[in-house]
């Protein structure tokens, strides 16, 4: 499969993961956004929007990362989390 196909499968399989830590959720979010949109734009959310600020900050840490690298890192992280939680690769079920 191509990187784009792997990324699409990983994006779907990420929703099947059982409860993840906030740290892992923020990593997944930031890598996904960097892979699909590139560098973060806009202003940091306000002080009262803690969740929005955390997401913004996680994405901001990846500023300058190539979108292809972000896709690869996203796929690798989903595979690791999926294997840890489910005991198999998310790609084993989709292989034909």
C-alpha positions in Angstrom: 0.0 0.0 0.0 1.0 3.6 -0.5 1.6 6.0 2.3 -1.7 7.7 1.5 -3.5 4.4 1.7 -1.8 3.5 5.0 -2.7 6.9 6.4 -6.3 6.5 5.4 -6.5 3.1 7.1 -4.7 4.4 10.2 -7.1 7.3 10.4 -10.1 4.9 10.4 -8.4 2.5 12.8 -7.6 5.2 15.3 -11.3 5.5 16.1 -11.3 1.8 17.1 -8.6 2.3 19.8 -9.8 1.9 23.3 -9.4 4.8 25.7 -6.1 6.5 25.2 -4.3 9.0 27.4 -4.7 12.7 26.8 -1.0 12.7 25.7 -1.6 10.1 23.0 -4.8 11.8 21.9 -3.0 15.1 21.5 -0.2 13.4 19.6 -2.7 11.8 17.2 -4.5 15.0 16.7 -1.4 17.1 16.1 0.1 14.6 13.6 -3.2 14.3 11.8 -3.6 18.0 11.5 0.0 18.5 10.4 -0.3 15.7 7.8 -3.6 17.0 6.4 -3.2 20.8 6.7 0.4 21.6 7.3 1.6 24.2 9.8 -0.9 25.6 12.3 -2.5 28.9 11.4 -4.5 31.4 13.4 -4.4 32.6 16.9 -4.1 30.5 20.0 -7.5 29.9 21.7 -8.4 31.9 24.7 -7.4 31.2 28.3 -10.8 29.6 29.1 -10.6 27.1 26.2 -8.3 24.6 27.8 -9.0 21.8 25.3 -8.5 24.1 22.3 -5.3 25.5 23.7 -3.9 22.0 24.3 -4.7 21.0 20.8 -3.3 24.2 19.3 -0.1 23.8 21.4 0.4 20.2 20.4 0.0 21.1 16.7 2.3 24.1 17.1 5.1 21.8 18.3 5.1 20.2 14.9 5.4 23.5 13.0 7.9 23.0 10.1 7.4 19.2 10.0 7.0 18.0 6.4 3.4 16.7 5.8 4.8 13.3 4.5 6.8 12.9 7.6 3.7 13.7 9.7 1.8 11.0 7.8 4.5 8.5 8.4 4.7 9.3 12.1 0.9 9.2 12.4 0.7 5.7 10.8 3.6 4.5 13.1 1.9 5.8 16.2 -1.5 4.3 15.3 0.2 0.9 14.6 2.0 1.0 18.0 -1.1 2.0 19.9 -3.2 -0.5 18.0 -0.8 -3.4 18.6 -0.5 -2.5 22.3 -4.3 -2.4 22.7 -5.5 -5.1 20.3 -2.5 -7.4 19.9 -2.3 -7.1 16.1 -1.5 -4.6 13.4 -4.4 -2.6 12.1 -3.3 -3.5 8.6 -3.6 -7.3 9.1 -7.4 -7.0 8.9 -7.3 -4.9 5.8 -4.8 -7.0 3.8 -6.2 -8.8 0.8 
